[in-house]
Amino acid sequence: MSVKPSQSVTVQFTTRHPYSGAATNADSTPSGTLIKNGTDQGDTVTVTNVSTGVYKAAVTIPSGAAAGDLLALRIAATVASVADNAVIWHDLVDTKRLADLNDAAAAPSASAIRTEMDSNSSKLANLDATVSSRLASAGYTAPNNAAVADVQSRLPAALVGGRIDANVGAIDSHASAAVRLALSAGQMIPATVDTTTNGFTPTTTQFQADDVTEATADHYKGRLVLWTGGLLAGQVAQIEAYALVGGIGQFTVSTITGPPANNDTCIII
């Protein structure tokens, strides 16, 4: 809620006996002070007795009040020789209130818009003509259908996983090459260094991997380790021994230039 400049505001308040709490008139008519943004103003506040212990205070909002000003009304009264004061009302100033706003007019229909444009602007009927009838023949170049057909003939009839299907066999003009490549790649085993399990610290000849869990001892002996991540990336070492320790694979390899770090990666080839 808000108030506007020059608006009249009337607020009721009560006075009570300081000891019994019963409704009691003040010893004299209470006085009111209008406050704006925390500063007392000199505007007239009219206080009227309505009934025993009930008063009303009326004040007119200053015409110079600006939107966003915070107004308050403080009443001072003395009852049974005991003086007191309190703020009985406060509100914000705004130049417009919700009731002052007009309802938005209903949006015109498409038919009404067309009628208005037909009557006062270029006829919309001009837009009903086909685009081809408005296209200058001198500025139109027909598509090269033969070239389009040639490109289409080179595209596959269907996509695989949303992409054009391609394999090494197709590149090598020998489909069996792709089969062989898939078989060899399928035997490459990714491994990630673990330095936590077993309290194990890698060295230049030993490490363990938490994503290798083959149980057979020396299962990978004789194969190669190609480092793919970390400071050792690109180095190759031969596996000299393998064991499953604490549920993860532990490798002994030919000497590398330094111990791998936790989460370094490699593949067994």
N, C-alpha and C positions, 0 to 999 in steps of 0.2 A: 504494500500500500504506500501511497505518497500523497503529498499536498502540493498545491500550485500557488504561485505568488498571488496575493490579494484575496486568497480564499479565507473564509472565516472558519475558525476551529473552536468548538466548545467541548470541554472535558469536565466530567464530574469527579469530585473527590470527597472524602469523608474526614471528619475529625472525631476523636474519641478521648474520653477522660484518661489521663495518663496513669491512673491507679486502678480504676474499676474496669476500664476498657469499654464502658458504655458510650453510645453515641452522644456527643455533647458538642454544643456550639462553641466556637472559639470565643475568647474573651473580647475580641474585636474582629472585624472583617479581615480574613486572611489577605495577604498580598501575593501577587504573581509576577514572575520575571520570565521574559522570553529569552532563550539562550540560542545563539547561532554559532555552530562550530566551536562550542566550548567557551564563548564570550557572551557575557550578559548584554542584552539590548535594552533600549529605552522605550520600546513599543508598549502601548497601553494594554494591560491585562485587566479585564473587568470581572470581579468576583461577586457572585450573588448567592445568598442563602436560599436553598431550596426547601429544606426541612431540617429538623433537629439533627445536627451533625452531618448534614449533606449540603455541599456547595457545588456551584458550577463556575468554571473559569472560561472566559471567552477572549480570544485574541485574533487579530487579522494578520495573516502571513504578510510580511513586508513585500511590497511590489518589486523591490530590487533583489529579492532572494533569487539565487541562481540554482540551476539544476545541480544536484549533488550536495547542496548545503544540508547539514544535519541540524534540525531544530529540536528544542526541548522546552518544556514548561516546568518551572520550579515554583512551588507554593511554600510560603512561610506563614505559620500560624502559631498562636499562643493559646493553650487550653489549660485552665486551672493554674495559670501563672507559669506553665511550663512551655517554653518556646521550642519549636522544631521546624524543620523544612525538609522537603523531599521533591524529587522530580516525578511528576505524575503523567507525563506524556512526552514522546519523542517520535520524530518521523523525518523522512528525507523529502527534499524539495525536488520536483520534476516539472518541466514545462508542459508535459503531456501525460495524461493518465490513460489507462486502458479504455475507459468509457469515452474518451475524446476521439479515439481512433475510429475511422469509418471502416465498415466491412468491405473487403475487397470485392470488386464486381466479378460476376461469373465470367469465366473465359468464353470468348465467342466460339461458336461451332465452326467446323470446317466449311459448311455451307455458307455461313455468314461471312467468313473471310473471303471466300471465292466471290460472293456477290459484291462485297465492298471493292475488291480488286477489279472485278469486271466493270464496275460502274465508274471507278475513279482512276484506274491505271491501265497499263497495257493488258489486253485481253489474255486471260490464261489459256484461251483456246489455241493460241499460238504455240503453246508448249505441247499440245496434243499431237502435233505432227511428228512423224517418225524421224529419228536422228539422220537416217540415210538421206531423207529428202532435203535436209538442211546442210549436208556435207558437200562442199565443192568438189566436183569430180577431179579437178586439176590438182587438188592437194591430197588425194588419196592414193596410197600405194598398196596394192593387193599383196597378201602374204605369199611367200615362196613355198607353196605347198609341197613341192618336191623335196626341198631341204628339210621341212618339218617331218615329212615321212621318213627321210633318211635317218634323222636323229631318233625318231620313235623306234625304228627297226633295230637300233643298237641298244635300246633299253630292255631290261629283263621284263618278263610278263608280270612278275610279282616280286615284292620286296620280302626280305627276311629280317624279322625284328625291326621293321621300319627302315632298313637300309638295303642298298644293292648288295646282293650276295656275291662275294669274291673269295677265292682261296689261292694258295700258292700254286696249286696244280694248274689253275687257269692261267696264272702268270707264266708258268713254265711250260704251258701247252701240254701238260702231262698230269692228269687227275690223280694218279697214284702217288705223286710226290706229296700232295697235301695229306694223304692218308699216312704216309711215313712220318711227315713232320708232326702230325697230331699224336702219333704213337710215341715219338721221342719226347715231345713236350710233356706228355702225360706222365712221364717217369721222372720229371724234374720236381723236386720236393722243396717247397719254401720252408725256411727256418728263421726263427726270431730268438736272438740271444736273451737269456734270462740270468740275472746276477743275484736273484733273491732266494729262489728255492735251493735247499740244501746248504745255504750259506756259502755258495761256491763263488770263487773269484776267477774270472777268465785269465788265461795267460797267453803267451805267444804260440802255445801248442795245444791248449785245451779250452773248450767252451761248452756250454749246455744250451739247449733250445727247448722252450716250454711248449712249442707246437709240434714237436716230433715225439711220438710216443711208441715207436716200434719196440717190441719187447725182446726181440732176438739179438743176442750179443753179436757184435761185429757184423751186423746186417749190412751196414753201408761201407765196410772196410774196402779200400781200393778205389772208391768213387772220389769225385772231386767236389770241393766246396768253392763256389764262386760268390764273392761278397758283393752285394747289391746296394747296401746302405751303410752309412757311417764312414769313419776315416779309412776303413779297409776296402771301400768300394772299388771293384776292378781287380782285386787280388784273387789268386787261386791257390788253394792248398789241397793236398791229398789226405784223405781220411785213413789213418793208420789203426784206429781202434774205435769201437762204439759200444756203449752200454746204456741200459735204462736205469737211471738212479733217481730215487724219489719221485717216480712217475713221469720223468721227462728224460729226453735223450741227452747223453753226455758224449762229446766227441774228443778224440785225440787226433791232431792233424800235423802235417809238416809245418815247419816254423813259418809264421807270418811276421810282418814288421812290427806288430804291436797287439796287445790284448783288445778284443772287441768290447764295446760298451753295451750296457743294457739296451735292449730293443734294436740293436743293429740287425740287419737282415742279410740273408744269403740264400742261395739255392744249392741243392745237392744235385749234381749232374753226373 
